[in-house]
Amino acid sequence: MLKAVSMMGFGLYVLGAAVWAVWHGGVPQALTMGAVALLAPVANVAVAWMLYAFREGDANMRSVWLCSRNDAIDNVAVFMAALGVFGTGSAWPDLAVATLMATLALHGGWTVMRQARGELGEDSAKEDHHGHVH
């Protein structure tokens, strides 16, 4: 449950930070964005590939898979945003990608939370009304 809440918190933070930057007229550094976006996918895609087999596991394994998958998607999106920021001189491409990243994080967190609730419900269903596990 804590992992789900942290995933959703990250999504809200990313969206809030992007809106703040656009509202205050900040334009991200396109070259820095692009450089990080080119280097990070190697690690993220490798981890996502290794974890692919566990994507349907328990809530903990699923959250790790979703975070790795989202990171790989985010890297491609950040590179596209860097090109957009570089080409337009505007922060709007960054805001669009931040919205995508936030949506992925919020959806992933919600998915993990639903699964964790189900798993917790299964564990408590095995207990009788005296708290004895059967």
Helices and strands as residue ranges (DSSP letters): H 2-23, H 30-51, G 52-54, H 59-88, H 92-125
